[in-house]
């Protein structure tokens, strides 16, 4: 695996060297690349897991602004919303909600329902997977009016729903799956482009193998962007993948054309 990584990173044309690799070998390489991209999250989960979720201080600040003095209180271990209005705030990928859940494309929703706090993973505006639920009694919240005096206590208790080892494991797993889908989708896109624009007499599956190895540059660039906190520039990695593909296929295309001309002359 190391030679495949080194060869395709330093000289993308060498991806063709591994065109006859078994499917299991290619899949193992995909897993290696995905693990590499998930590694920063795994390390963070061990070193400082609280960095993966909103801090109590940040949540408390938002609770004071959006939930405090709104007629919200916990009475007999139940949430009472005296106005019946909807309230919410978002911190990065986390949306905290009282009432109706707003349109969320992705991320997590911490929903304060009547008897419990529920945590959902949002994969689209219509698909929400419940990850965890904890009653107000289990959180130790009762006879509490959410105001300027109690907002910190309330925020700290509610945030226990996300600030635990189980949910940290969910984040790591979701990151791995997301990176897997992103990697395979990009590799498939490159494969389709190669099939259309590079007239080489190889099968679609062989194109896919080559582009999986070409994705080494894409993976390394994405890893660097993650480490330096520049994830908003991840589209740049697609350009890198395209450049790697062009370099890999160019020489092979020229050779193929020469051989085709020779065959026609014969």
PATI-306881 format. One line per 5 residues: number of its first residue (from 1); their letters; for each residue y, x, z of C-alpha. Coordinates in nm, 4 decimals. Layout:
# residues N
NUM	a	Y,X,Z  ...
# end
This chain:
# residues 266
1	xxxxx	0.0000,0.0000,0.0000  0.2366,0.2858,0.0765  0.2018,0.4265,-0.2773  0.2715,0.0852,-0.4282  0.5803,0.0529,-0.2099
6	xxxxx	0.7030,0.4047,-0.2905  0.6275,0.3855,-0.6642  0.7885,0.0472,-0.7305  1.0925,0.1265,-0.5176  1.1676,0.4622,-0.6782
11	xxxxx	1.0472,0.3833,-1.0313  0.9942,0.0116,-1.1123  0.8087,0.0990,-1.4355  0.5169,0.2147,-1.2218  0.4523,-0.1510,-1.1332
16	xxxxx	0.2453,-0.1639,-1.4530  0.0210,0.0990,-1.2981  -0.1143,-0.1731,-1.0679  -0.1566,-0.4490,-1.3258  -0.5326,-0.4584,-1.2666
21	xxxxx	-0.5075,-0.5003,-0.8899  -0.7235,-0.7701,-0.7342  -0.5559,-1.0922,-0.6220  -0.6398,-1.0093,-0.2611  -0.4537,-0.6776,-0.2920
26	xxxxx	-0.1481,-0.8481,-0.4397  -0.1536,-1.1139,-0.1662  -0.1798,-0.8430,0.0987  0.1269,-0.6746,-0.0512  0.3153,-1.0060,-0.0372
31	xxxxx	0.2246,-1.0377,0.3318  0.3455,-0.6818,0.3912  0.6838,-0.7539,0.2289  0.7229,-1.0810,0.4199  0.6312,-0.9089,0.7466
36	xxxxx	0.8925,-0.6423,0.6714  1.1577,-0.9115,0.6267  1.0498,-1.0913,0.9455  1.0380,-0.7707,1.1512  1.4044,-0.7866,1.2718
41	xxxxx	1.3396,-1.1358,1.4140  1.0134,-1.0235,1.5767  1.1834,-0.7229,1.7383  1.4713,-0.9399,1.8597  1.2236,-1.1895,2.0060
46	xxxxx	1.0794,-0.9117,2.2229  1.3963,-0.7220,2.3098  1.6548,-0.9990,2.3468  1.5099,-1.3461,2.2747  1.8234,-1.5235,2.3981
51	xxxxx	2.0112,-1.3797,2.0993  1.8070,-1.6086,1.8714  1.9460,-1.9260,2.0293  2.2973,-2.0398,2.1285  2.4105,-1.8897,2.4578
56	xxxxx	2.4686,-2.1135,2.7594  2.8336,-2.0098,2.7602  2.8880,-2.1147,2.3977  2.7057,-2.4448,2.4464  2.9076,-2.5146,2.7616
61	xxxxx	3.2321,-2.4574,2.5724  3.1279,-2.7039,2.3014  3.0031,-2.9576,2.5578  3.3413,-2.9456,2.7303  3.5189,-3.0089,2.3987
66	xxxxx	3.2872,-3.2692,2.2458  3.0914,-3.4418,2.5275  3.3114,-3.4105,2.8360  3.5286,-3.7080,2.9397  3.3636,-3.9273,2.6716
71	xxxxx	3.2025,-4.1787,2.9046  2.8687,-3.9950,2.9087  2.6617,-3.9696,3.2267  2.3066,-3.9328,3.3514  2.2120,-4.2146,3.5872
76	xxxxx	1.8613,-4.2789,3.7197  1.7410,-4.0008,3.4870  1.8757,-4.1848,3.1824  2.1661,-4.1092,2.9507  2.4407,-4.3709,2.9613
81	xxxxx	2.6863,-4.3790,2.6726  2.9562,-4.6197,2.7845  3.1439,-4.6209,2.4533  2.8377,-4.6300,2.2265  3.0034,-4.3709,2.0021
86	xxxxx	2.8308,-4.0823,1.8259  2.9104,-3.7269,1.9319  2.7884,-3.3951,1.7955  2.8719,-3.0291,1.7536  2.7116,-2.7428,1.5618
91	xxxxx	2.6564,-2.3818,1.6633  2.5175,-2.1825,1.3702  2.1776,-2.3456,1.2902  2.1792,-2.5730,1.5961  2.3323,-2.9200,1.6116
96	xxxxx	2.3628,-3.0969,1.9476  2.3767,-3.4752,1.9177  2.4470,-3.7886,2.1199  2.3811,-4.1051,1.9206  2.3043,-4.1069,1.5493
101	xxxxx	2.1977,-3.7757,1.3977  2.4459,-3.6586,1.1315  2.3321,-3.5374,0.7897  2.1772,-3.1950,0.8432  2.0248,-3.0055,0.5525
106	xxxxx	1.8399,-2.7489,0.7625  1.8260,-2.5930,1.1072  1.7566,-2.7543,1.4443  1.8790,-3.0699,1.6124  1.8981,-3.1045,1.9915
111	xxxxx	1.9161,-3.4809,2.0389  2.0148,-3.6327,2.3718  1.8289,-3.9626,2.3800  1.8206,-4.2225,2.6539  1.5391,-4.0767,2.8630
116	xxxxx	1.4869,-3.7298,2.7239  1.6193,-3.4422,2.5174  1.4324,-3.3915,2.1896  1.4302,-3.0817,1.9721  1.3760,-3.1253,1.5979
121	xxxxx	1.3278,-2.8801,1.3147  1.5220,-3.0122,1.0164  1.3834,-2.9199,0.6745  1.5920,-3.1710,0.4774  1.8080,-3.4776,0.5384
126	xxxxx	1.4938,-3.6941,0.5455  1.2327,-3.4625,0.7020  1.2570,-3.3823,1.0735  0.9718,-3.2332,1.2749  0.9738,-3.2841,1.6501
131	xxxxx	0.9089,-2.9531,1.8241  0.9697,-3.0321,2.1883  1.0893,-3.3037,2.4243  1.1876,-3.2804,2.7893  1.2907,-3.5669,3.0164
136	xxxxx	1.6095,-3.5530,3.2197  1.3909,-3.5725,3.5278  1.2026,-3.2582,3.4211  1.5362,-3.0861,3.3583  1.6582,-3.1897,3.7016
141	xxxxx	1.9605,-3.3810,3.5720  2.0561,-3.7010,3.7583  2.3631,-3.8813,3.8901  2.5861,-3.6595,3.6822  2.9010,-3.7575,3.4950
146	xxxxx	2.9741,-3.5176,3.2087  3.3301,-3.4124,3.2792  3.5414,-3.1001,3.3302  3.3643,-3.0291,3.6599  3.0002,-3.0683,3.5559
151	xxxxx	2.9905,-2.9644,3.1899  2.8593,-2.6135,3.2641  2.5716,-2.7389,3.4770  2.4825,-3.0007,3.2159  2.4968,-2.7509,2.9268
156	xxxxx	2.2779,-2.4971,3.1073  2.0124,-2.7600,3.1781  2.0102,-2.9048,2.8264  1.9909,-2.5581,2.6702  1.6590,-2.4977,2.8475
161	xxxxx	1.5040,-2.7008,2.5644  1.5704,-2.4132,2.3205  1.5859,-2.1225,2.5624  1.2116,-2.0760,2.6223  0.9251,-1.8617,2.4950
166	xxxxx	0.7578,-2.1429,2.3004  1.0657,-2.2141,2.0907  1.1286,-1.8430,2.0317  0.7759,-1.8255,1.8857  0.8601,-2.1223,1.6629
171	xxxxx	1.1683,-1.9398,1.5327  0.9616,-1.6299,1.4475  0.6977,-1.8414,1.2718  0.9590,-2.0410,1.0790  1.1308,-1.7185,0.9715
176	xxxxx	0.8002,-1.5835,0.8403  0.7287,-1.9031,0.6432  1.0841,-1.9152,0.5069  1.0639,-1.5529,0.3917  0.7231,-1.6188,0.2341
181	xxxxx	0.8578,-1.9152,0.0344  1.1709,-1.7241,-0.0663  0.9686,-1.4212,-0.1788  0.7140,-1.6220,-0.3795  0.9787,-1.8442,-0.5399
186	xxxxx	1.1844,-1.5438,-0.6515  0.8733,-1.3642,-0.7797  0.7712,-1.6761,-0.9722  1.1210,-1.7076,-1.1204  1.1089,-1.3457,-1.2360
191	xxxxx	0.7626,-1.4048,-1.3806  0.8827,-1.7006,-1.5868  1.1810,-1.4987,-1.7141  0.9539,-1.2070,-1.8054  0.7135,-1.4366,-1.9907
196	xxxxx	0.9950,-1.5752,-2.2055  1.2094,-1.2694,-2.2691  0.9599,-0.9819,-2.2819  0.7026,-1.0189,-2.5586  0.4181,-0.8242,-2.4041
201	xxxxx	0.0551,-0.9176,-2.4624  -0.0407,-0.9794,-2.1030  -0.1311,-1.2981,-1.9180  0.1007,-1.4983,-1.6911  -0.0962,-1.3873,-1.3834
206	xxxxx	-0.0513,-1.0224,-1.4838  0.3225,-1.0828,-1.5243  0.3178,-1.2288,-1.1729  0.1391,-0.9233,-1.0293  0.3944,-0.6906,-1.1863
211	xxxxx	0.6883,-0.8941,-1.0571  0.5447,-0.9077,-0.7056  0.5585,-0.5276,-0.7013  0.9022,-0.5276,-0.8663  1.0165,-0.7422,-0.5699
216	xxxxx	0.9997,-0.4317,-0.3498  1.3661,-0.3593,-0.4250  1.4585,-0.7210,-0.3510  1.2812,-0.7020,-0.0143  1.4455,-0.3744,0.0880
221	xxxxx	1.7954,-0.4999,-0.0034  1.7384,-0.8229,0.1912  1.6145,-0.6256,0.4905  1.9300,-0.4120,0.4891  2.1495,-0.7220,0.4606
226	xxxxx	1.9711,-0.8773,0.7595  2.0056,-0.5609,0.9690  2.3785,-0.5327,0.8940  2.4435,-0.9040,0.9442  2.5400,-0.9648,0.5800
231	xxxxx	2.2981,-1.2473,0.5049  2.5689,-1.4362,0.3159  2.5269,-1.1713,0.0424  2.1547,-1.2353,-0.0112  2.2237,-1.3563,-0.3667
236	xxxxx	2.3025,-0.9916,-0.4426  1.9325,-0.9156,-0.3912  1.8454,-1.1397,-0.6882  2.0661,-0.9214,-0.9089  1.8827,-0.6161,-0.7753
241	xxxxx	1.5485,-0.7787,-0.8576  1.6673,-0.8516,-1.2116  1.7813,-0.4900,-1.2567  1.4445,-0.3632,-1.1302  1.2679,-0.5985,-1.3709
246	xxxxx	1.4792,-0.4793,-1.6661  1.4029,-0.1161,-1.5856  1.0321,-0.1882,-1.5486  0.9903,-0.3892,-1.8675  1.2265,-0.2015,-2.1003
251	xxxxx	1.0048,0.1014,-2.1706  0.6922,-0.1116,-2.2010  0.8669,-0.3482,-2.4449  0.9704,-0.0571,-2.6676  0.6169,0.0834,-2.6734
256	xxxxx	0.4739,-0.2610,-2.7506  0.7125,-0.3123,-3.0422  0.6257,0.0290,-3.1939  0.2542,-0.0445,-3.1756  0.3088,-0.3896,-3.3287
261	xxxxx	0.4979,-0.2349,-3.6230  0.2187,0.0173,-3.6753  -0.0402,-0.2630,-3.6758  0.1593,-0.4576,-3.9367  0.1782,-0.1528,-4.1680
266	x	-0.1980,-0.1158,-4.1550
# end
